[in-house]
Amino acid sequence: MFRAWQKTRRLALVTGLAVLLAACGGGDDDTGGTTPPPVAKATITGVAAVGAAIPNAVVTGINVRGETITATTGADGSYSIDIPEGAPYALKVTDAAGNTWYSYAPAAGRANLTPLTTLALSQAWGNKPLADLAAAWAANAPTADQVLAAAATVNANLQAVMRNAGVDPASTNIFTQTFSANGQGLDAVLDAMRVSFSCNAGACTQTINSPGGDVLITWNGNISTVGFTISWSGGASGGGGQIDVNLGACAPNPTPGTYSMIVQTTVAGLGGVPIPEICVNGLPGKPASQSDFCGSGDVNSALPPGVTITECSFVDPVGTISARITSPITLDYTVKYTFVLR
């Protein structure tokens, strides 16, 4: 008996094939002047702040294909950016003092830009220069789970500061938590700290001092995070946990504890014609391993003549299937399945 995600994976692969052939015109080279469908956008919002807001500053968003787009923060540090879909996304902003702060969004929704999010992304990137990560985002973007683990490390290091500000370190997602630059809540945590980075070609060290210049904490990248249960959908996120699909997201109110499977198709030599994403909600589980994802014969048995699978892999939480069409046209394409806990 197939598990639910296996049946859905098979259906998504075949459905994606149908969409692919339609986008390619079914093999007809005469486009007849047909206008390609519009590029889907993901809207990401948040606050850029270091305690005080970062006003009138340029926010740069980068999608997983390395495409960039910019927006400008308001007087209160708030921003909204519409970026061509392709999660996950990197974001960066430079404040008036010349410091660049970074953030991460696993999907459309909220992504604050603060020293806290910068500390987390640095941890997820192995404390290497974040400018290098942003420059090679398409090749090196960390997974949502890696960033959550890094956010838990930040919270564990700063747990006393967070508790003093009335912020729960065990559950607050520093990327998605709603706050204003008003000296309360998460902003009070930012007010209590001054973060700086010292980087050479391959590594960075972080210094976290009080506003007066005294050492606030000594960073411990290996601190225990037992009991920290941070999630993309938890807390007052204002949109955390959404998954990019078409012009919005998967179901806006998913059942907690279920998985969404996002299916993204890319094609060699398609000339930039976008292939719409497919999103499936409500799955009770995800693959346990590469053999679990790739081992069954259900996908091959469902493919029509002229289509063969050339490669299959699974690196939690992403499975990838590469295939070749030889009829009615010849194309190589790849389908990526991302499983996200809601």
C-alpha positions as CSV (number, residue, x, y, z in Angstrom):
1,M,0.0,0.0,0.0
2,F,1.4,3.4,-1.0
3,R,1.7,6.1,1.6
4,A,-0.2,9.3,1.0
5,W,2.9,11.3,-0.1
6,Q,3.8,8.5,-2.6
7,K,0.5,8.7,-4.3
8,T,0.6,12.5,-4.3
9,R,4.2,12.5,-5.6
10,R,3.2,10.3,-8.5
11,L,0.2,12.4,-9.3
12,A,2.2,15.6,-9.1
13,L,4.9,14.3,-11.4
14,V,2.3,13.4,-14.1
15,T,0.4,16.6,-13.5
16,G,3.6,18.6,-13.8
17,L,4.4,16.8,-17.1
18,A,1.0,17.9,-18.5
19,V,1.6,21.5,-17.4
20,L,5.1,21.3,-18.9
21,L,3.9,20.1,-22.3
22,A,1.2,22.8,-22.3
23,A,3.8,25.5,-21.5
24,C,5.9,24.2,-24.3
25,G,3.0,24.2,-26.7
26,G,2.8,20.4,-27.0
27,G,5.9,20.4,-29.2
28,D,4.7,22.9,-31.7
29,D,7.5,25.3,-32.4
30,D,5.1,28.0,-33.7
31,T,4.3,30.2,-30.7
32,G,1.9,32.3,-32.7
33,G,2.8,35.3,-30.6
34,T,1.4,33.7,-27.4
35,T,2.2,35.8,-24.4
36,P,3.9,33.8,-21.6
37,P,2.1,33.7,-18.3
38,P,3.0,36.3,-15.8
39,V,5.8,35.6,-13.4
40,A,4.4,34.7,-10.0
41,K,5.5,36.9,-7.1
42,A,6.0,36.2,-3.4
43,T,5.3,39.1,-1.0
44,I,7.6,39.3,2.0
45,T,7.1,41.9,4.8
46,G,8.8,42.7,8.0
47,V,10.6,45.3,10.1
48,A,14.2,46.3,9.7
49,A,15.6,47.5,13.1
50,V,18.6,47.4,15.4
51,G,16.5,48.6,18.3
52,A,15.9,51.8,16.5
53,A,14.2,51.4,13.1
54,I,16.3,51.4,10.0
55,P,14.4,54.0,7.9
56,N,14.7,54.9,4.2
57,A,17.0,52.0,3.5
58,V,17.2,49.7,0.6
59,V,16.1,46.1,1.2
60,T,17.4,43.5,-1.3
61,G,15.6,40.2,-1.7
62,I,17.2,37.2,-3.4
63,N,15.3,34.1,-4.5
64,V,16.7,30.6,-4.9
65,R,17.6,31.2,-8.6
66,G,19.7,34.2,-7.6
67,E,17.2,36.8,-8.9
68,T,17.2,40.0,-6.9
69,I,14.7,42.8,-6.3
70,T,14.7,45.8,-4.0
71,A,12.3,47.9,-1.9
72,T,12.8,50.8,0.6
73,T,11.9,50.8,4.3
74,G,9.5,53.3,5.7
75,A,10.2,55.7,8.5
76,D,9.3,53.0,11.0
77,G,11.6,50.4,9.4
78,S,8.7,48.4,7.9
79,Y,9.1,47.1,4.3
80,S,7.2,45.0,1.8
81,I,8.9,43.4,-1.2
82,D,7.5,41.4,-4.1
83,I,10.0,39.0,-5.5
84,P,9.7,36.4,-8.2
85,E,8.8,33.1,-6.6
86,G,11.5,30.7,-5.7
87,A,12.0,29.9,-2.1
88,P,13.9,30.1,0.1
89,Y,14.7,33.8,0.1
90,A,17.6,35.9,1.4
91,L,17.1,39.5,2.5
92,K,19.6,42.2,3.4
93,V,19.7,45.8,4.4
94,T,22.4,48.3,5.3
95,D,21.8,50.8,8.1
96,A,23.1,54.3,8.3
97,A,26.2,53.2,10.1
98,G,27.2,51.0,7.2
99,N,26.3,47.7,8.9
100,T,24.6,45.1,6.7
101,W,21.9,42.9,8.4
102,Y,20.5,39.7,6.9
103,S,17.4,37.6,7.1
104,Y,15.7,34.5,5.6
105,A,12.2,33.6,4.5
106,P,11.2,30.0,3.7
107,A,8.1,31.3,1.8
108,A,5.9,34.3,1.3
109,G,5.1,36.0,4.6
110,R,7.1,37.8,7.3
111,A,10.9,38.1,7.6
112,N,12.3,40.7,10.0
113,L,15.8,42.1,9.3
114,T,17.7,42.5,12.6
115,P,20.9,41.6,14.3
116,L,19.1,38.6,15.7
117,T,18.2,37.2,12.3
118,T,21.7,38.0,11.2
119,L,23.2,36.0,14.0
120,A,20.9,33.1,13.2
121,L,21.7,33.1,9.5
122,S,25.4,33.3,10.3
123,Q,25.1,30.3,12.5
124,A,23.3,28.4,9.8
125,W,26.0,29.3,7.3
126,G,28.8,28.0,9.7
127,N,29.8,31.5,10.8
128,K,31.3,32.3,7.4
129,P,30.9,35.8,5.8
130,L,27.2,36.3,5.0
131,A,28.2,38.5,2.0
132,D,29.5,35.3,0.4
133,L,26.3,33.5,1.1
134,A,24.2,36.2,-0.4
135,A,26.4,36.3,-3.5
136,A,26.0,32.6,-4.0
137,W,22.5,32.1,-2.6
138,A,21.3,29.9,-5.5
139,A,24.0,27.3,-4.7
140,N,24.3,27.5,-0.9
141,A,20.9,28.6,0.5
142,P,20.4,26.7,3.9
143,T,17.2,24.8,4.5
144,A,14.3,26.1,6.6
145,D,15.1,23.5,9.3
146,Q,18.8,24.5,9.4
147,V,17.7,28.2,9.9
148,L,15.2,27.2,12.7
149,A,18.0,25.3,14.5
150,A,20.2,28.3,14.2
151,A,17.4,30.6,15.5
152,A,17.1,28.3,18.5
153,T,20.8,28.7,19.2
154,V,20.4,32.5,19.1
155,N,17.5,32.3,21.6
156,A,19.4,30.0,23.9
157,N,22.3,32.3,24.0
158,L,20.1,35.3,24.7
159,Q,17.5,33.6,26.8
160,A,18.1,35.8,29.9
161,V,17.9,39.0,27.8
162,M,14.7,37.8,26.1
163,R,13.0,36.9,29.4
164,N,13.9,40.3,30.9
165,A,12.1,41.8,27.9
166,G,9.0,39.6,28.3
167,V,9.8,37.5,25.3
168,D,9.6,33.7,25.5
169,P,12.9,32.4,24.2
170,A,11.6,28.8,23.9
171,S,9.0,29.5,21.2
172,T,9.6,33.0,19.7
173,N,10.7,32.9,16.1
174,I,12.9,35.9,15.7
175,F,12.3,35.9,11.9
176,T,8.5,36.0,11.9
177,Q,7.6,37.5,15.3
178,T,5.5,40.6,14.9
179,F,7.0,43.7,16.6
180,S,7.5,47.4,16.2
181,A,10.5,49.6,16.9
182,N,8.9,50.9,20.0
183,G,11.2,49.6,22.8
184,Q,8.8,46.7,23.7
185,G,9.0,43.0,23.3
186,L,11.5,41.9,20.7
187,D,12.5,45.5,20.1
188,A,13.5,45.7,23.8
189,V,15.8,42.7,23.2
190,L,17.4,44.6,20.3
191,D,17.7,47.7,22.5
192,A,19.7,45.8,25.1
193,M,22.4,44.5,22.7
194,R,25.0,45.7,20.2
195,V,26.1,43.1,17.7
196,S,29.2,43.3,15.5
197,F,31.0,40.8,13.3
198,S,34.7,40.5,12.6
199,C,35.4,38.5,9.4
200,N,38.3,37.2,7.4
201,A,38.2,35.4,4.1
202,G,36.6,32.3,5.6
203,A,35.2,32.8,9.1
204,C,33.5,35.4,11.3
205,T,33.3,35.9,15.0
206,Q,30.5,37.7,16.6
207,T,30.6,40.2,19.6
208,I,27.5,40.9,21.6
209,N,27.9,43.8,24.0
210,S,25.6,46.0,26.1
211,P,24.8,49.5,24.9
212,G,27.5,50.7,27.3
213,G,30.2,48.5,25.7
214,D,30.4,45.7,28.3
215,V,30.2,42.1,27.1
216,L,26.6,41.1,27.2
217,I,27.1,37.4,26.4
218,T,29.9,35.3,25.0
219,W,28.6,33.5,22.0
220,N,28.3,29.7,22.3
221,G,27.4,28.0,19.0
222,N,27.1,24.7,20.7
223,I,24.8,25.7,23.5
224,S,22.0,23.3,24.3
225,T,18.6,24.0,22.7
226,V,16.7,21.2,24.5
227,G,13.2,22.5,25.2
228,F,13.2,25.1,22.4
229,T,10.3,24.5,20.0
230,I,10.6,27.2,17.4
231,S,8.6,26.8,14.2
232,W,7.8,28.8,11.1
233,S,4.1,28.6,11.8
234,G,4.2,29.3,15.5
235,G,3.7,32.6,17.4
236,A,2.4,35.9,16.1
237,S,4.1,35.5,12.8
238,G,1.8,37.4,10.6
239,G,2.1,34.8,7.8
240,G,4.9,32.4,8.8
241,G,4.4,28.8,7.7
242,Q,2.9,29.8,4.3
243,I,4.3,28.0,1.2
244,D,4.8,29.8,-2.1
245,V,2.4,28.7,-4.9
246,N,1.2,30.8,-7.8
247,L,0.3,34.2,-6.5
248,G,-0.2,33.4,-2.9
249,A,0.4,30.3,-0.8
250,C,-0.9,26.8,-0.1
251,A,-3.9,26.6,2.2
252,P,-3.9,29.7,4.5
253,N,-5.1,27.7,7.5
254,P,-3.3,24.3,7.3
255,T,-4.0,21.5,9.8
256,P,-1.1,21.7,12.4
257,G,1.1,18.7,12.2
258,T,0.4,17.9,8.6
259,Y,2.8,18.4,5.7
260,S,2.5,20.4,2.5
261,M,4.3,19.2,-0.6
262,I,5.5,21.9,-3.0
263,V,6.3,20.7,-6.5
264,Q,8.6,22.9,-8.6
265,T,9.5,22.0,-12.2
266,T,12.5,23.3,-14.1
267,V,13.3,22.6,-17.7
268,A,16.6,22.7,-19.6
269,G,16.5,24.9,-22.6
270,L,13.0,26.2,-22.1
271,G,14.0,29.8,-22.6
272,G,12.6,31.2,-19.4
273,V,8.9,30.1,-19.8
274,P,7.7,29.7,-16.1
275,I,6.2,26.5,-15.0
276,P,3.5,27.0,-12.3
277,E,4.2,25.4,-8.9
278,I,1.9,22.7,-7.6
279,C,1.0,22.6,-3.9
280,V,-0.6,19.7,-2.1
281,N,-1.7,20.1,1.5
282,G,-2.8,17.8,4.3
283,L,-0.2,15.0,4.0
284,P,0.2,13.0,7.2
285,G,4.0,12.4,6.7
286,K,7.0,12.8,4.5
287,P,9.7,10.4,3.2
288,A,12.0,9.0,5.8
289,S,15.1,8.5,3.5
290,Q,16.3,8.5,0.0
291,S,15.4,4.9,-0.4
292,D,11.9,5.6,0.9
293,F,11.5,8.4,-1.6
294,C,13.1,6.8,-4.6
295,G,12.8,3.1,-4.0
296,S,9.3,2.3,-5.1
297,G,8.3,1.7,-8.7
298,D,5.1,3.7,-8.6
299,V,6.4,6.7,-10.4
300,N,7.9,4.9,-13.3
301,S,4.8,2.8,-13.7
302,A,2.6,5.9,-14.0
303,L,4.7,7.7,-16.6
304,P,3.4,7.8,-20.2
305,P,5.5,6.4,-23.1
306,G,8.4,8.6,-24.1
307,V,9.2,9.7,-20.5
308,T,11.9,8.1,-18.3
309,I,13.4,9.0,-14.9
310,T,17.1,9.6,-15.1
311,E,18.0,10.4,-11.5
312,C,16.3,10.5,-8.1
313,S,17.6,11.8,-4.7
314,F,16.3,12.9,-1.3
315,V,18.0,15.2,1.1
316,D,15.5,15.9,3.9
317,P,13.2,17.8,3.3
318,V,13.7,17.9,-0.5
319,G,13.3,15.1,-3.0
320,T,14.4,15.6,-6.6
321,I,13.5,13.6,-9.7
322,S,15.1,14.3,-13.0
323,A,13.4,12.9,-16.2
324,R,13.7,13.0,-19.9
325,I,10.9,13.4,-22.5
326,T,11.5,11.9,-25.9
327,S,8.0,12.2,-27.3
328,P,6.3,14.3,-28.6
329,I,9.3,16.6,-28.0
330,T,12.7,16.0,-26.4
331,L,13.4,17.8,-23.1
332,D,15.2,17.2,-19.9
333,Y,13.4,18.4,-16.8
334,T,13.7,18.2,-13.0
335,V,10.9,18.1,-10.4
336,K,11.7,19.2,-6.9
337,Y,9.4,18.1,-4.0
338,T,9.8,20.1,-0.8
339,F,8.0,18.7,2.3
340,V,7.1,21.4,4.9
341,L,5.6,20.7,8.3
342,R,2.7,23.1,8.9
